[in-house]
C-alpha cells in the first residue's frame, strides 16, 4: 500500500513539474536556412545548407491533394514562401506563419472570383483528439506540440519554406 502511495505521489509531482515547464525552448545549433516540405511523403525537413538538421512527420489540410486555390478548400499550399510571423498564443500550442498567399496565389483566386484565404501556419496539435486524424487542418502543416516547440525555437522569421506535392 505504501509503495502504491509513493508511486501516486511521484506521478503527481512529475505531472506538476511538466505543467510548469515552458513551451518556449532555446536553440543554440546551426541556423535553419530553409524548410522543405514534401506533402505526399508527409515530411518536413529543417535544413542548414544541404544538411538535414531535423525531420518531422506532418499532417496537412483535410483535402491534401493539389495546391491551395481558395479559402476553405482544405488544401495546403505548394510553392516557395517564407516564415513571416509567429504566434506564441496559438490555439494549436505554438505556430509560425507561412507567407501564403503570394501575388500569384491572389491572382489565381481572383480569376475564380474567390478569396485565396490566408493564415497558413506550421503548428502543434492543440486538441489531443487531432492525433486520431492524419490530415485535419484547413491547410496548415501540423506537427506534435513537442515538435512545434523545437521548430519554434529553431526557425527564424524570414526563413524560406519550399512546399512540394
HELIX and SHEET records of a PDB file:
HELIX    1   1 UNK A    2  UNK A   20  1                                  19    
HELIX    2   2 UNK A  103  UNK A  111  1                                   9    
HELIX    3   3 UNK A  128  UNK A  132  5                                   5    
HELIX    4   4 UNK A  145  UNK A  154  1                                  10    
SHEET    1   A 8 UNK A  51  UNK A  57  0                                        
SHEET    2   A 8 UNK A  43  UNK A  48 -1                                        
SHEET    3   A 8 UNK A  34  UNK A  38 -1                                        
SHEET    4   A 8 UNK A 160  UNK A 164  1                                        
SHEET    5   A 8 UNK A  79  UNK A  87 -1                                        
SHEET    6   A 8 UNK A  95  UNK A  98 -1                                        
SHEET    7   A 8 UNK A 120  UNK A 123 -1                                        
SHEET    8   A 8 UNK A 141  UNK A 142  1                                        
END                                                                             
